[in-house]
Amino acid sequence: MNKILLSLIMALALCGCEKEAPAALASQENPFAQPVSAVSADPAPAAQTASVAETPVGPATAEQVSALVKGDNAFAWELFKQLADPKQPVFFSPYSISSAMAMLTLGAKGETEKQLLETLAFPDKGPLLGKEFQKLRESLVSSDERFTMTDANSLWLNIGFDVLSSYAQSLKEFFSGEARSIEFAKNKEAAATINNWISDHTRNLIKDLISPEALSADTRLVLVNAVSFLAKWETPFDEDGTRKYSLMDYTGRAGKGELMRQEGMINAAEVDGVTAVELNYAGRKYSLLAMMPQDVAKFTSWEKNIDDAYIENITKSLKRENAVLMFPKFTTEYSQSLVSVFKDMGLASPFAYGADFTGISLKEQLLVSEIIHKAIVKIYETGTEAAAATAVMVKCTGMAMKPPKEIRFNKPFVYLIREKETGAILFLGHYTVKAEK
C-alpha cells in the first residue's frame, strides 16, 4: 500500500537530589509499581498540594483549543528562527516539544512555571492547560482505511522516588500516561528498556534516543510521548518519473538531488516571489505545505520572518491549477540540544538551582539538565516517513484545460506538516542541498 509513516516522540528525564537525602528514601515502597491509579496520596496537607487533578475543570472549548494551537504555532516559528541554519537541512517537531514541555509545566510552580508558560506561549496553566492538550490530542488521533494516527505516553520512575499522586493523576488524565518502575542507576539497562518502548511506538524509526550517559542514580523521572501517523498521498508521484537534477543551495551554488514528478491539478500560489504548494494526504485531514523563494539570496532573511499570519496569507492564496510539480525526494536526519536554544529564548529557571518543580515532588530539588531533540523525515513518491524524539534531562540541582505549467522546487524551501482543521503544526523544517566542491 502507498503509505506515509509519521512518528514523533517526546521524552523528559528528571533527576534530583537533596542537601540531605532521607535514608529511608531508597527503601520506600515505589508508588508506581502499580498503574497510576494506585499512586498513594500526596504526602502533605491538601492546601499545600492542591493539584490540577483535584481541581474540577470542564472540557476545553473549541476556542480554548484554538488559542492553544495559536500559541503552539507561535512557539514553533520562534524556535524555527533559533534553529534555522541555511548551511544544512533542519527538521523538528514543535508539537512533540510542546506536548512534553506541557507535561513538565504541569509540575512547575512560581517563576519556573511563569517562564515555561511565556516561552512555550501556552495560553493557560494547570488543569485548563491539561484539558486543552487532551482535547487537541483527541482531534489529532484518528484512524480509518486511509490513515492511522496514534498517540502513546509513558512515565518512567526511579525505584524509591515519590512524585505527588496529583501530578501522576493529571498526566494520566490529560496525556493517558502509563507509569512504569525502573532503576536508573543501572543506566545501560534503563536506557535500553526506554529505547525499546520508543522504538516499538515509532515503528522502529527512532532508536537509541536515550543514551546510558544521560541517566544516572540521580535520574528521577522520564516522560515519553510517541505519535505514529500512517497515510498515503492523495495523489502519489510517478514512481518512474524521478530523475537526478542539479539543485541550488542558499548561495546559488549547484548540488545534486532527485526530483519526483507529479502532473495534474495542484494547490499552488505565487506570492511576492515565493512559490507555494500544498500536497494533501489521503482524507485531506493532513497536508504538507512547502514554500520556496525564487531568489535564493533572499532565503535566509525571508525564512526568519515567517509566522502564522504569513502562513494564513499563503494558504488563502492557494488555487487549483493544472501543473507539473517537480519536488525533491530526500531524507533528513536532525538532532539538536535545546538547552542553550531555550535559554536564548528567555527560558532560564528550569535549568538553574532553585527551579521550582514542587508540583512533581516536595522531597527533592529538581532541575532540567538537558533537552535533546532528534528527528528524521523521508519524502518519497508514495508518501512521507518521519519521526522525532526529544529528551529533557532533569538532575539535582469543468473548464478547458490550459497546458500545464511547471513548478520546480530546485532551491531551498521551508515545509511543514500540519493538521488542517486545527492548523496544528506537527513537523517543521527547511530543505537544502549540499553544494558540490
GUMIKOL-856605 format. One record per residue (C-alpha): x, y, z negated; residue in three letters. Coordinates in steps of 0.1 Angstrom, whole numbers. Layout:
N
<east=X&north=Y&up=Z&resn=ALA>
...
END
This chain:
437
<east=0&north=0&up=0&resn=MET>
<east=11&north=36&up=6&resn=ASN>
<east=15&north=48&up=-29&resn=LYS>
<east=31&north=76&up=-49&resn=ILE>
<east=46&north=70&up=-82&resn=LEU>
<east=49&north=98&up=-106&resn=LEU>
<east=60&north=92&up=-142&resn=SER>
<east=72&north=116&up=-169&resn=LEU>
<east=84&north=111&up=-204&resn=ILE>
<east=90&north=134&up=-233&resn=MET>
<east=109&north=122&up=-263&resn=ALA>
<east=117&north=140&up=-295&resn=LEU>
<east=141&north=127&up=-321&resn=ALA>
<east=141&north=143&up=-355&resn=LEU>
<east=166&north=138&up=-382&resn=CYS>
<east=172&north=153&up=-416&resn=GLY>
<east=188&north=153&up=-449&resn=CYS>
<east=185&north=169&up=-483&resn=GLU>
<east=211&north=185&up=-506&resn=LYS>
<east=204&north=156&up=-530&resn=GLU>
<east=187&north=127&up=-512&resn=ALA>
<east=165&north=108&up=-537&resn=PRO>
<east=179&north=74&up=-545&resn=ALA>
<east=146&north=58&up=-541&resn=ALA>
<east=140&north=71&up=-506&resn=LEU>
<east=155&north=42&up=-487&resn=ALA>
<east=136&north=17&up=-508&resn=SER>
<east=102&north=33&up=-504&resn=GLN>
<east=76&north=14&up=-485&resn=GLU>
<east=75&north=26&up=-450&resn=ASN>
<east=40&north=40&up=-443&resn=PRO>
<east=44&north=34&up=-406&resn=PHE>
<east=50&north=-3&up=-407&resn=ALA>
<east=12&north=-4&up=-401&resn=GLN>
<east=-8&north=16&up=-375&resn=PRO>
<east=-11&north=53&up=-380&resn=VAL>
<east=-45&north=49&up=-396&resn=SER>
<east=-28&north=31&up=-425&resn=ALA>
<east=-5&north=60&up=-434&resn=VAL>
<east=-6&north=69&up=-471&resn=SER>
<east=-20&north=102&up=-485&resn=ALA>
<east=1&north=134&up=-485&resn=ASP>
<east=25&north=135&up=-514&resn=PRO>
<east=14&north=169&up=-525&resn=ALA>
<east=-18&north=188&up=-535&resn=PRO>
<east=-42&north=194&up=-507&resn=ALA>
<east=-37&north=231&up=-509&resn=ALA>
<east=0&north=226&up=-500&resn=GLN>
<east=-5&north=201&up=-473&resn=THR>
<east=-37&north=212&up=-456&resn=ALA>
<east=-32&north=198&up=-422&resn=SER>
<east=-45&north=200&up=-387&resn=VAL>
<east=-62&north=166&up=-390&resn=ALA>
<east=-81&north=177&up=-421&resn=GLU>
<east=-94&north=210&up=-407&resn=THR>
<east=-127&north=205&up=-388&resn=PRO>
<east=-123&north=217&up=-352&resn=VAL>
<east=-147&north=210&up=-324&resn=GLY>
<east=-137&north=200&up=-289&resn=PRO>
<east=-118&north=226&up=-269&resn=ALA>
<east=-138&north=246&up=-245&resn=THR>
<east=-131&north=249&up=-208&resn=ALA>
<east=-120&north=285&up=-214&resn=GLU>
<east=-95&north=274&up=-241&resn=GLN>
<east=-80&north=247&up=-219&resn=VAL>
<east=-77&north=272&up=-191&resn=SER>
<east=-58&north=295&up=-214&resn=ALA>
<east=-35&north=266&up=-224&resn=LEU>
<east=-28&north=259&up=-187&resn=VAL>
<east=-21&north=295&up=-180&resn=LYS>
<east=3&north=296&up=-209&resn=GLY>
<east=20&north=263&up=-199&resn=ASP>
<east=24&north=276&up=-163&resn=ASN>
<east=38&north=309&up=-175&resn=ALA>
<east=64&north=290&up=-196&resn=PHE>
<east=71&north=267&up=-166&resn=ALA>
<east=81&north=297&up=-145&resn=TRP>
<east=102&north=313&up=-172&resn=GLU>
<east=120&north=280&up=-177&resn=LEU>
<east=125&north=276&up=-140&resn=PHE>
<east=142&north=310&up=-139&resn=LYS>
<east=166&north=298&up=-165&resn=GLN>
<east=174&north=265&up=-147&resn=LEU>
<east=173&north=276&up=-111&resn=ALA>
<east=208&north=272&up=-96&resn=ASP>
<east=209&north=277&up=-58&resn=PRO>
<east=240&north=256&up=-55&resn=LYS>
<east=221&north=224&up=-64&resn=GLN>
<east=187&north=208&up=-64&resn=PRO>
<east=166&north=214&up=-95&resn=VAL>
<east=137&north=193&up=-107&resn=PHE>
<east=120&north=191&up=-141&resn=PHE>
<east=86&north=185&up=-157&resn=SER>
<east=72&north=216&up=-175&resn=PRO>
<east=41&north=195&up=-185&resn=TYR>
<east=63&north=169&up=-202&resn=SER>
<east=83&north=195&up=-221&resn=ILE>
<east=52&north=215&up=-232&resn=SER>
<east=35&north=183&up=-244&resn=SER>
<east=64&north=172&up=-265&resn=ALA>
<east=71&north=206&up=-279&resn=MET>
<east=34&north=209&up=-288&resn=ALA>
<east=38&north=177&up=-309&resn=MET>
<east=68&north=193&up=-326&resn=LEU>
<east=49&north=226&up=-331&resn=THR>
<east=21&north=208&up=-350&resn=LEU>
<east=46&north=201&up=-377&resn=GLY>
<east=62&north=236&up=-377&resn=ALA>
<east=54&north=264&up=-402&resn=LYS>
<east=63&north=300&up=-407&resn=GLY>
<east=89&north=317&up=-384&resn=GLU>
<east=97&north=283&up=-367&resn=THR>
<east=60&north=279&up=-357&resn=GLU>
<east=58&north=315&up=-346&resn=LYS>
<east=89&north=312&up=-323&resn=GLN>
<east=76&north=280&up=-308&resn=LEU>
<east=42&north=294&up=-300&resn=LEU>
<east=58&north=325&up=-284&resn=GLU>
<east=84&north=307&up=-263&resn=THR>
<east=61&north=280&up=-251&resn=LEU>
<east=33&north=305&up=-245&resn=ALA>
<east=8&north=285&up=-264&resn=PHE>
<east=-25&north=304&up=-269&resn=PRO>
<east=-34&north=288&up=-302&resn=ASP>
<east=-19&north=268&up=-330&resn=LYS>
<east=-27&north=240&up=-354&resn=GLY>
<east=-58&north=218&up=-347&resn=PRO>
<east=-70&north=241&up=-319&resn=LEU>
<east=-37&north=236&up=-300&resn=LEU>
<east=-40&north=199&up=-305&resn=GLY>
<east=-76&north=198&up=-293&resn=LYS>
<east=-66&north=218&up=-262&resn=GLU>
<east=-39&north=194&up=-253&resn=PHE>
<east=-62&north=165&up=-260&resn=GLN>
<east=-88&north=180&up=-235&resn=LYS>
<east=-61&north=187&up=-209&resn=LEU>
<east=-48&north=151&up=-212&resn=ARG>
<east=-84&north=138&up=-206&resn=GLU>
<east=-85&north=160&up=-175&resn=SER>
<east=-53&north=147&up=-161&resn=LEU>
<east=-57&north=110&up=-169&resn=VAL>
<east=-79&north=91&up=-143&resn=SER>
<east=-80&north=61&up=-121&resn=SER>
<east=-97&north=48&up=-90&resn=ASP>
<east=-88&north=28&up=-59&resn=GLU>
<east=-68&north=58&up=-46&resn=ARG>
<east=-46&north=68&up=-75&resn=PHE>
<east=-39&north=60&up=-111&resn=THR>
<east=-26&north=83&up=-138&resn=MET>
<east=-19&north=71&up=-173&resn=THR>
<east=-6&north=87&up=-205&resn=ASP>
<east=11&north=69&up=-234&resn=ALA>
<east=27&north=83&up=-266&resn=ASN>
<east=47&north=66&up=-294&resn=SER>
<east=62&north=77&up=-327&resn=LEU>
<east=94&north=60&up=-339&resn=TRP>
<east=100&north=65&up=-376&resn=LEU>
<east=131&north=56&up=-396&resn=ASN>
<east=126&north=30&up=-422&resn=ILE>
<east=121&north=47&up=-456&resn=GLY>
<east=111&north=81&up=-441&resn=PHE>
<east=78&north=95&up=-452&resn=ASP>
<east=60&north=120&up=-430&resn=VAL>
<east=28&north=137&up=-441&resn=LEU>
<east=-1&north=115&up=-432&resn=SER>
<east=-19&north=146&up=-419&resn=SER>
<east=9&north=151&up=-393&resn=TYR>
<east=8&north=114&up=-382&resn=ALA>
<east=-30&north=115&up=-380&resn=GLN>
<east=-30&north=147&up=-359&resn=SER>
<east=-6&north=131&up=-334&resn=LEU>
<east=-28&north=100&up=-333&resn=LYS>
<east=-60&north=121&up=-328&resn=GLU>
<east=-46&north=146&up=-303&resn=PHE>
<east=-19&north=125&up=-285&resn=PHE>
<east=-30&north=89&up=-292&resn=SER>
<east=4&north=83&up=-307&resn=GLY>
<east=14&north=47&up=-316&resn=GLU>
<east=35&north=45&up=-348&resn=ALA>
<east=64&north=21&up=-349&resn=ARG>
<east=91&north=15&up=-375&resn=SER>
<east=128&north=14&up=-365&resn=ILE>
<east=162&north=16&up=-382&resn=GLU>
<east=182&north=44&up=-366&resn=PHE>
<east=214&north=36&up=-385&resn=ALA>
<east=216&north=6&up=-360&resn=LYS>
<east=218&north=32&up=-332&resn=ASN>
<east=226&north=8&up=-304&resn=LYS>
<east=196&north=-15&up=-311&resn=GLU>
<east=173&north=15&up=-318&resn=ALA>
<east=183&north=32&up=-285&resn=ALA>
<east=177&north=0&up=-266&resn=ALA>
<east=143&north=-5&up=-282&resn=THR>
<east=131&north=30&up=-274&resn=ILE>
<east=146&north=30&up=-239&resn=ASN>
<east=128&north=-3&up=-232&resn=ASN>
<east=95&north=13&up=-242&resn=TRP>
<east=102&north=43&up=-220&resn=ILE>
<east=111&north=21&up=-190&resn=SER>
<east=80&north=0&up=-195&resn=ASP>
<east=58&north=31&up=-194&resn=HIS>
<east=75&north=47&up=-164&resn=THR>
<east=76&north=17&up=-141&resn=ARG>
<east=114&north=13&up=-147&resn=ASN>
<east=122&north=48&up=-133&resn=LEU>
<east=136&north=63&up=-164&resn=ILE>
<east=163&north=42&up=-181&resn=LYS>
<east=188&north=49&up=-209&resn=ASP>
<east=172&north=82&up=-218&resn=LEU>
<east=183&north=79&up=-254&resn=ILE>
<east=220&north=73&up=-259&resn=SER>
<east=231&north=55&up=-290&resn=PRO>
<east=253&north=85&up=-299&resn=GLU>
<east=221&north=107&up=-301&resn=ALA>
<east=209&north=85&up=-330&resn=LEU>
<east=223&north=80&up=-365&resn=SER>
<east=213&north=73&up=-401&resn=ALA>
<east=202&north=109&up=-403&resn=ASP>
<east=176&north=105&up=-375&resn=THR>
<east=141&north=106&up=-389&resn=ARG>
<east=116&north=106&up=-361&resn=LEU>
<east=115&north=102&up=-323&resn=VAL>
<east=83&north=111&up=-304&resn=LEU>
<east=79&north=98&up=-269&resn=VAL>
<east=53&north=108&up=-242&resn=ASN>
<east=51&north=88&up=-209&resn=ALA>
<east=29&north=96&up=-179&resn=VAL>
<east=26&north=74&up=-148&resn=SER>
<east=9&north=85&up=-116&resn=PHE>
<east=3&north=63&up=-86&resn=LEU>
<east=-13&north=75&up=-54&resn=ALA>
<east=-7&north=80&up=-17&resn=LYS>
<east=-5&north=109&up=7&resn=TRP>
<east=-39&north=119&up=21&resn=GLU>
<east=-21&north=120&up=54&resn=THR>
<east=11&north=99&up=55&resn=PRO>
<east=41&north=110&up=76&resn=PHE>
<east=50&north=89&up=106&resn=ASP>
<east=75&north=63&up=94&resn=GLU>
<east=90&north=61&up=129&resn=ASP>
<east=93&north=99&up=132&resn=GLY>
<east=120&north=106&up=105&resn=THR>
<east=152&north=119&up=120&resn=ARG>
<east=186&north=133&up=108&resn=LYS>
<east=188&north=171&up=112&resn=TYR>
<east=212&north=199&up=103&resn=SER>
<east=197&north=218&up=73&resn=LEU>
<east=208&north=250&up=57&resn=MET>
<east=219&north=257&up=21&resn=ASP>
<east=212&north=291&up=4&resn=TYR>
<east=242&north=307&up=21&resn=THR>
<east=231&north=297&up=56&resn=GLY>
<east=258&north=270&up=59&resn=ARG>
<east=249&north=237&up=75&resn=ALA>
<east=244&north=204&up=57&resn=GLY>
<east=230&north=170&up=66&resn=LYS>
<east=195&north=159&up=58&resn=GLY>
<east=165&north=140&up=71&resn=GLU>
<east=132&north=154&up=82&resn=LEU>
<east=99&north=135&up=83&resn=MET>
<east=73&north=142&up=109&resn=ARG>
<east=35&north=147&up=105&resn=GLN>
<east=11&north=161&up=131&resn=GLU>
<east=-25&north=172&up=126&resn=GLY>
<east=-45&north=197&up=105&resn=MET>
<east=-23&north=211&up=78&resn=ILE>
<east=-29&north=236&up=50&resn=ASN>
<east=-3&north=263&up=58&resn=ALA>
<east=3&north=300&up=54&resn=ALA>
<east=28&north=327&up=62&resn=GLU>
<east=30&north=354&up=35&resn=VAL>
<east=57&north=381&up=36&resn=ASP>
<east=82&north=360&up=54&resn=GLY>
<east=75&north=329&up=33&resn=VAL>
<east=62&north=297&up=49&resn=THR>
<east=40&north=276&up=26&resn=ALA>
<east=23&north=242&up=30&resn=VAL>
<east=1&north=222&up=7&resn=GLU>
<east=1&north=185&up=10&resn=LEU>
<east=-28&north=167&up=-7&resn=ASN>
<east=-26&north=133&up=-24&resn=TYR>
<east=-54&north=109&up=-18&resn=ALA>
<east=-85&north=120&up=-36&resn=GLY>
<east=-74&north=157&up=-35&resn=ARG>
<east=-70&north=158&up=-72&resn=LYS>
<east=-33&north=164&up=-70&resn=TYR>
<east=-12&north=182&up=-44&resn=SER>
<east=23&north=192&up=-35&resn=LEU>
<east=28&north=229&up=-27&resn=LEU>
<east=61&north=239&up=-10&resn=ALA>
<east=72&north=275&up=-3&resn=MET>
<east=102&north=284&up=19&resn=MET>
<east=116&north=320&up=27&resn=PRO>
<east=126&north=322&up=63&resn=GLN>
<east=155&north=345&up=53&resn=ASP>
<east=179&north=322&up=33&resn=VAL>
<east=197&north=353&up=20&resn=ALA>
<east=166&north=362&up=0&resn=LYS>
<east=161&north=328&up=-15&resn=PHE>
<east=179&north=334&up=-48&resn=THR>
<east=162&north=367&up=-57&resn=SER>
<east=128&north=355&up=-44&resn=TRP>
<east=126&north=324&up=-65&resn=GLU>
<east=134&north=343&up=-96&resn=LYS>
<east=102&north=363&up=-92&resn=ASN>
<east=77&north=335&up=-87&resn=ILE>
<east=48&north=333&up=-112&resn=ASP>
<east=13&north=321&up=-114&resn=ASP>
<east=-1&north=352&up=-98&resn=ALA>
<east=22&north=346&up=-68&resn=TYR>
<east=11&north=310&up=-65&resn=ILE>
<east=-25&north=321&up=-66&resn=GLU>
<east=-19&north=345&up=-37&resn=ASN>
<east=-1&north=318&up=-17&resn=ILE>
<east=-29&north=293&up=-22&resn=THR>
<east=-56&north=318&up=-13&resn=LYS>
<east=-37&north=324&up=20&resn=SER>
<east=-36&north=287&up=30&resn=LEU>
<east=-56&north=279&up=61&resn=LYS>
<east=-61&north=246&up=80&resn=ARG>
<east=-43&north=247&up=113&resn=GLU>
<east=-31&north=223&up=139&resn=ASN>
<east=7&north=219&up=134&resn=ALA>
<east=36&north=196&up=135&resn=VAL>
<east=52&north=196&up=100&resn=LEU>
<east=88&north=186&up=96&resn=MET>
<east=95&north=181&up=59&resn=PHE>
<east=126&north=167&up=41&resn=PRO>
<east=129&north=131&up=29&resn=LYS>
<east=151&north=133&up=-2&resn=PHE>
<east=159&north=121&up=-37&resn=THR>
<east=168&north=144&up=-65&resn=THR>
<east=181&north=134&up=-100&resn=GLU>
<east=184&north=161&up=-125&resn=TYR>
<east=194&north=163&up=-162&resn=SER>
<east=199&north=192&up=-184&resn=GLN>
<east=204&north=200&up=-221&resn=SER>
<east=178&north=226&up=-230&resn=LEU>
<east=190&north=239&up=-264&resn=VAL>
<east=210&north=268&up=-250&resn=SER>
<east=183&north=275&up=-225&resn=VAL>
<east=157&north=277&up=-252&resn=PHE>
<east=179&north=300&up=-272&resn=LYS>
<east=183&north=323&up=-243&resn=ASP>
<east=145&north=324&up=-241&resn=MET>
<east=144&north=336&up=-277&resn=GLY>
<east=138&north=303&up=-295&resn=LEU>
<east=163&north=300&up=-323&resn=ALA>
<east=146&north=290&up=-356&resn=SER>
<east=141&north=253&up=-348&resn=PRO>
<east=179&north=248&up=-343&resn=PHE>
<east=191&north=266&up=-374&resn=ALA>
<east=194&north=257&up=-410&resn=TYR>
<east=162&north=269&up=-427&resn=GLY>
<east=140&north=256&up=-399&resn=ALA>
<east=105&north=251&up=-413&resn=ASP>
<east=91&north=217&up=-404&resn=PHE>
<east=72&north=212&up=-437&resn=THR>
<east=42&north=202&up=-416&resn=GLY>
<east=61&north=170&up=-409&resn=ILE>
<east=78&north=163&up=-443&resn=SER>
<east=82&north=180&up=-476&resn=LEU>
<east=110&north=158&up=-487&resn=LYS>
<east=137&north=167&up=-462&resn=GLU>
<east=151&north=197&up=-444&resn=GLN>
<east=148&north=191&up=-406&resn=LEU>
<east=162&north=209&up=-376&resn=LEU>
<east=165&north=203&up=-339&resn=VAL>
<east=200&north=194&up=-328&resn=SER>
<east=195&north=186&up=-291&resn=GLU>
<east=169&north=187&up=-264&resn=ILE>
<east=177&north=167&up=-232&resn=ILE>
<east=156&north=166&up=-201&resn=HIS>
<east=161&north=141&up=-172&resn=LYS>
<east=140&north=139&up=-141&resn=ALA>
<east=140&north=121&up=-107&resn=ILE>
<east=120&north=126&up=-76&resn=VAL>
<east=119&north=107&up=-43&resn=LYS>
<east=100&north=122&up=-14&resn=ILE>
<east=94&north=98&up=15&resn=TYR>
<east=70&north=90&up=43&resn=GLU>
<east=42&north=73&up=24&resn=THR>
<east=44&north=93&up=-8&resn=GLY>
<east=63&north=106&up=-37&resn=THR>
<east=81&north=88&up=-66&resn=GLU>
<east=91&north=108&up=-96&resn=ALA>
<east=99&north=106&up=-132&resn=ALA>
<east=110&north=129&up=-160&resn=ALA>
<east=123&north=125&up=-195&resn=ALA>
<east=131&north=148&up=-223&resn=THR>
<east=146&north=141&up=-257&resn=ALA>
<east=146&north=165&up=-286&resn=VAL>
<east=171&north=156&up=-314&resn=MET>
<east=165&north=170&up=-349&resn=VAL>
<east=191&north=165&up=-376&resn=LYS>
<east=197&north=178&up=-410&resn=CYS>
<east=205&north=206&up=-413&resn=THR>
<east=-151&north=217&up=156&resn=GLY>
<east=-132&north=243&up=179&resn=MET>
<east=-110&north=237&up=209&resn=ALA>
<east=-75&north=228&up=196&resn=MET>
<east=-45&north=250&up=203&resn=LYS>
<east=-12&north=234&up=210&resn=PRO>
<east=3&north=226&up=175&resn=PRO>
<east=29&north=249&up=162&resn=LYS>
<east=60&north=235&up=144&resn=GLU>
<east=66&north=241&up=107&resn=ILE>
<east=101&north=231&up=99&resn=ARG>
<east=113&north=230&up=62&resn=PHE>
<east=150&north=231&up=70&resn=ASN>
<east=160&north=257&up=44&resn=LYS>
<east=160&north=258&up=6&resn=PRO>
<east=124&north=258&up=-8&resn=PHE>
<east=105&north=257&up=-41&resn=VAL>
<east=80&north=230&up=-46&resn=TYR>
<east=56&north=219&up=-74&resn=LEU>
<east=32&north=190&up=-80&resn=ILE>
<east=0&north=201&up=-98&resn=ARG>
<east=-35&north=190&up=-108&resn=GLU>
<east=-57&north=211&up=-86&resn=LYS>
<east=-88&north=216&up=-108&resn=GLU>
<east=-69&north=228&up=-138&resn=THR>
<east=-39&north=242&up=-119&resn=GLY>
<east=-16&north=225&up=-144&resn=ALA>
<east=20&north=222&up=-131&resn=ILE>
<east=33&north=186&up=-137&resn=LEU>
<east=66&north=189&up=-118&resn=PHE>
<east=86&north=219&up=-105&resn=LEU>
<east=118&north=223&up=-86&resn=GLY>
<east=137&north=236&up=-56&resn=HIS>
<east=153&north=217&up=-28&resn=TYR>
<east=186&north=225&up=-11&resn=THR>
<east=213&north=206&up=7&resn=VAL>
<east=250&north=205&up=1&resn=LYS>
<east=268&north=223&up=28&resn=ALA>
<east=295&north=204&up=48&resn=GLU>
<east=330&north=215&up=42&resn=LYS>
END
